[in-house]
Amino acid sequence: MGLFDLLLKRGRTFKRFDFSQLCCDLHSHLIPDIDDGVIDVEESVSLIRQFKQLGFTRLITTPHIQHEFFKNTPEIINSGLEEVKQALIKENIDIEIEAAGEYLLDDGFEKKMQNGGLMTFGKKHILVELSFYSPHPNFKSFIFDLQLDGYQVIMAHPERYSYWYRDFKKFEELKDRGILFQLNLVSLSGHYGETVKKIAQKMIEMQMIDLVGSDMHNQHYMNSYIKAASNKWFHKLLASGNLKNHTL
């Protein structure tokens, strides 16, 4: 039983935890045993069932695609996705789910671009991330090339890139380049600590956030995600009218 079920059992109202305004979650790791996300199909089904209860109608799951650690390919990802889909049918969980990727802008990314076949969603939307230690020296040129090829670049969890906290203009420059920012909602509940939480709030205050995602990995993430539903900054973000999740 997840936190959502426990809260319902204690008499908390469903309305408080209704994420239906978002319609779509675009960042998660729900394909078993191919990255640092869910371990098996049972865990995947459990989390997806909770997404359904929260009001979501569509999920875009985005396994890590990296040069060194998670060397996932479209074939690996799509095979795992089919396994999850079959399990959902068996459990009578009616929710739309598709797969893209969360691409690390690393030494191997340029070759992936040249080879084609990047895993995208919507109108050529591509989810990318930077290293948490330092950005790749060529990350701006990678983004520029993607944009030249007609991709809409989405930067995953910018609130977590601590090397720019004291130089916020770096974030503003990315926004000026037409990059969409995707906030991890769990950041608002303190999942990554107070500093990340404050940066997330600052980005909301500056109206820099275009999309929100769960970055769902496991039940611990789900617990933090549900906790974020009652966060005033989440409601401020919803009220801003800036979120584009429903357009994907």
N, C-alpha and C positions, 0 to 999 in steps of 0.2 A: 504493500500500500504506500503510495507516494504522499508527499506533503499536501497536494491538492485534495486527495481523498480524506485525509485527516482533518483538514480545515472544514470540508463539507460536513463531516461527521460531527464536528463540534458546533455546527449551526451557523458557520459563516456563510454569507450569501454568495451565490455564484456570480452575481453582477460585479462584485468587487474584483473578481479575477477574470473577467471577460475581456479577452484580447481580440475580439472579433473585428474591431475597427481596423486592426492591422491586416487582417485577411491572410497575409503571407509572412512566413518566417524564412529569411533568405540565407541564414548562416548557421550550419549545424554539422555535426559529425556523427551521423546516424547509420552509416554502413559499417557492419561489424568487422573488427579486427584488421583494418587496413591503415589506421592511423592511431592517434591517441584518444579516439572517441570510444563509442560503445564496444564492448567486448564480444557480445554475441547477439543473435537475432532476438532472443527473449528481452534483452535490455532495450534494444531498438524499439520493439513493439510496445513495451511499457511506456517509454518516453513519448512515442507518437500517439499513443492512446491519451496521454495527458495533454498533449498539444490539441487534440481533438476536443477534449473536455474544456479547454481554455477558450475555444471559439475559433481556432484556426481552420481554414478550409484548404490551405495549400502550403507545402513545405518544399523548400529548395535546399537540399542537403549538399554540403560543400567539403568533401574530404581534402586534407592537405595534399598538395602536389609540390614536392620539393626535389632538389637535386641530390641531396645527400641522405636524408632520413626517410621520408615517405615518398618513394618513387612510384607513385600511383600513375596509371595510364587510364584513358577512357575505357579500355576493355576491362580492366580490373574493377573500376568504379561501377560501370554499367552492369557487370555480372553481379556484384554485391547488391546493387539497387534492385535487381530483379528478385533476388532472394528475399529482400525486405518486402517487396510488393506482394509476393506470394504469401508471406506470413501474415500480412495485413488482410488479405482476402480471406484467409483461413480464420482469422479472428473477427471478421466482419467489421473492420474499422474502415469507414468510408472517408478517405482524405486523399487529396491529390499530392503526390510526391514525385519530384524529379531530382536529378543530380547535376551539379556543375563541379567546380573546383575552387579551392582557396589556394591561389598561386603565390608562393613565396618568390619575391623578386630577388633571385640569387644568381649564382654563376651559370646555372643551367637554363635560366628562363629565356635568354635570347634564342637559343637553339629550339626551344619549344615554339616560340613565335615563328621562326623560320620554317619549321616542320608543318605548321598549321594544325587544325583540329583542336584548338583550345576549347575547353568546356565552359560554355557560357549559358546564360538564361535571359529571358525577356528579349529585348531588341539589342542583341550583342552586348549585354552587360557582362562584365568580368570582375570577379572578386579577387583582389590582390592584397597581400600583406607584406610588411617589412620585417626584418629581423628585429628582435627586441633589444639587441645589443648595439647595433648601429646600422643605418641604411646602406644598401649596396651602393658603391660609388657611381654606378650607371643607372640607378633606379629612375631618374628623371627621363633619361633617354628611352628606357623601356616603356615608360608611360606615354611619352611622345609618339613612339612608333605604334603603340596600340591605338592611340587616338587617330593617327594618320590612316590606320586600317579600318577605322569606323567603329571601334569598340568604345563603349561607355565604361570607363574605369571606376570601380567602387573600391575605396580604401577601407579595409576591415579594421575595426577597433582602433582608430587613431588616438583615442584617449590613453592607450597603453604605451605609446612611444615616448618614454620618459626623457630621451636625449633632446627633445624639443620643448620640454616644459618651460625652460628659461628663455626660449627663443620662439615665441608663439607665431612670429611672422612666417616661420617655415610651414605651419599649418595653413595660414592664410594664403601663402603662395600656391599651395596645392589646390585650394578652393578656387583661386583665380584661374587655374589651369582647366577648370571644368570637371574636376574630380569630385565624385559624390562620396560623402563620409557616412560610414555605417557604424553606429554606436552599439556596443554590447550592452544590452539592458542590465545584465548582472553587475555591470560596473556601478550602477546607481544604488545597488543594495550592499556595496562594500565587498563584493566577492574578491576583488583584487587588492583591497586595502583602501585606506582613506584618501591617499594622494590621488590615485586613479579616479576615485569617486569625485573628488573636487574638480579634477580636470574635465571629467564628463559633464559636470554641472556648468562649468565655464563655457564649454562648447555649446551647450544648449542655450545658455544665456546669450551667446554671440550668434545664435541661429546658424550654426555651422553643420548641424546634423540633418541629413537627408533621409536616412534609412535606419531602422533598428533591427537587430538580430539577437538571437539567443546564444549563438556560439555553443550550442548544446553538445556536451560531451557525456554526461552521466546524470544520475539523480541529484547529486550535489548541485550541479548547475541548475537543474529544474527547481530545486528548493529556493535558490537565490533568485531565479527568474520570477517565480510567483511572488516572492517578497518584494520585488521591484514594482509590482503592479500597484501597490499602495503608496509608492514614492511620489512626492509632490512634483519632482522634476520630470518624472515620466508623464504625469498629467499635464504639466506645462508644455511638454514636447507635443503631446497629442493635440492640445488646444492651439498650438502655433500654426497648424495647417501645413507645416513644411514636410511632413513625412510622405514618402512616395511608395511605401510598401504595397499599398492597394493597387498600384499601377503596374506592378511587375507581371 
